[in-house]
Amino acid sequence: MINYEEEINRFKPSLDVEQIEDAIVKMDLTDMNDIMTKLIEDAIELKKDKTK
């Protein structure tokens, strides 16, 4: 049987939406778009170096 008083005492509220947004924005995450952009830039540089 569920002890509601015990459950209420253990309850910890979740972050508000604004706090979650701030936490996500502050994280420095590299996504696939960043990786692909870097690979293309490197390939262009490599091609320029080979044509010199």
C-alpha positions in Angstrom: 0.0 0.0 0.0 1.2 3.5 -0.8 2.2 5.7 2.2 1.2 9.1 0.9 2.9 11.0 3.7 6.2 9.3 2.9 5.8 10.0 -0.8 5.1 13.7 -0.1 8.2 14.0 2.1 10.4 12.5 -0.7 8.9 14.7 -3.4 11.3 17.0 -5.2 9.8 19.4 -7.7 11.1 19.3 -11.3 12.8 22.3 -12.9 10.6 25.0 -14.4 10.7 25.3 -18.2 12.8 28.4 -18.0 15.4 26.7 -15.8 15.5 23.8 -18.2 16.0 26.1 -21.2 18.8 27.9 -19.4 20.5 24.6 -18.5 20.3 23.4 -22.1 21.5 26.7 -23.7 24.5 26.8 -21.3 25.6 23.3 -22.3 28.2 23.3 -25.1 27.0 20.5 -27.3 28.3 19.6 -30.7 25.5 18.4 -32.9 25.7 16.7 -36.3 25.4 20.0 -38.1 28.5 21.3 -36.4 30.4 18.1 -37.2 29.4 18.2 -40.9 30.2 21.9 -41.2 33.7 21.3 -39.7 34.3 18.3 -42.1 33.3 20.3 -45.1 35.5 23.3 -44.0 38.5 20.9 -43.5 37.9 19.3 -46.9 37.8 22.7 -48.6 41.1 23.7 -46.9 42.7 20.4 -47.9 41.7 20.9 -51.5 43.1 24.5 -51.5 46.4 23.2 -50.0 46.7 20.5 -52.7 46.1 23.0 -55.6 49.0 25.2 -54.4 
